[in-house]
């Protein structure tokens, strides 16, 4: 089913055979990502593997990640680190007497492993900002959807203050990456 969310086209797929057509057979046609203010302001104008627009640049990034970061050899090299991180999480779960925010703990372990693999060291929750990584991401995603993403002619007005909020978060992420 084809629908429009403002000026953004969307397709709803409701059967496995149609999903296979969209995700496997014709994936190159539907692989592009639309403009979103968050990914444009925080993710270097959509120049990354997650939010990047489909094309030669994105394909080269995917190849680089596959060869350098996700190869079988690299995955095996990081196995002891993954075991240690998961073991540490299990130990902290055993020691916890009260209820535990399991989603926050899993997010923290996942973030720690990713930082170790990509950046070579683990960062504490507060290394990013006083609010912490989870607080920053909650702030970035807070509030209703961004009207400017669905009605581009409203983007210059920034009716919800999203662009201002995203620019502040982008400065913090830039500082983190640079440091």
PEKA-V21073 format. One record per residue. PHI is phi in degrees with one decimal (none if undefined). Layout:
BEGIN
PHI / PHI
END
This chain:
BEGIN
none / -99.2 / -135.8 / -119.9 / -104.1 / 68.3 / -100.0 / -91.6 / -73.9 / -143.3 / -124.7 / -102.9 / -109.8 / -119.5 / -131.3 / -60.0 / -68.1 / -68.3 / -61.5 / -62.7 / -61.2 / -72.4 / -93.4 / -121.5 / -71.1 / -112.5 / -61.3 / -65.2 / -77.6 / -102.6 / -79.0 / -72.2 / -105.1 / -77.4 / -71.3 / -128.9 / -57.1 / -60.5 / -67.4 / -73.9 / -85.3 / -97.8 / -103.2 / 53.6 / 55.3 / 63.2 / -103.4 / -146.8 / -72.6 / -79.9 / -102.8 / -63.8 / -78.5 / -67.9 / 165.8 / -60.0 / -61.9 / -64.6 / -63.3 / -65.3 / -63.8 / -61.9 / -63.2 / -60.8 / -63.2 / -65.3 / -78.4 / -89.3 / -109.2 / -112.8 / -70.3 / -58.4 / -62.8 / -64.9 / -62.2 / -66.0 / -62.8 / -92.4 / -60.0 / -60.7 / -65.2 / -64.5 / -62.1 / -64.9 / -66.4 / -67.3 / -61.2 / -63.4 / -65.0 / -63.0 / -61.1 / -68.0 / -68.5 / -64.4 / -76.2 / -70.2 / -88.2 / -100.3 / -68.6 / -126.2 / -80.0 / -65.2 / -64.5 / -66.2 / -67.0 / -65.5 / -62.3 / -66.1 / -64.6 / -62.4 / -62.9 / -63.6 / -64.9 / -63.1 / -62.2 / -62.9 / -70.7 / -87.8 / -104.1 / 89.4 / -150.7 / -92.1 / -110.6 / -79.2 / -56.2 / -89.1 / -67.2 / -78.5 / -169.8 / -61.0 / -79.3 / 82.6 / -61.2 / -64.1 / -64.2 / -64.3 / -66.2 / -63.2 / -65.4 / -65.1 / -93.2 / -68.7 / 84.3 / -73.0 / -60.2 / -83.0 / -58.1 / -62.5 / -73.1 / -104.5 / -129.7 / -57.5 / -69.6 / -92.6 / -57.9 / -64.4 / -80.9 / 48.9 / -61.1 / -102.7 / 76.1 / -64.5 / -62.3 / -62.1 / -64.5 / -67.4 / -64.2 / -63.3 / -66.5 / -60.5 / -63.2 / -66.1 / -64.7 / -59.6 / -59.6 / -62.1 / -64.9 / -65.1 / -75.5
END
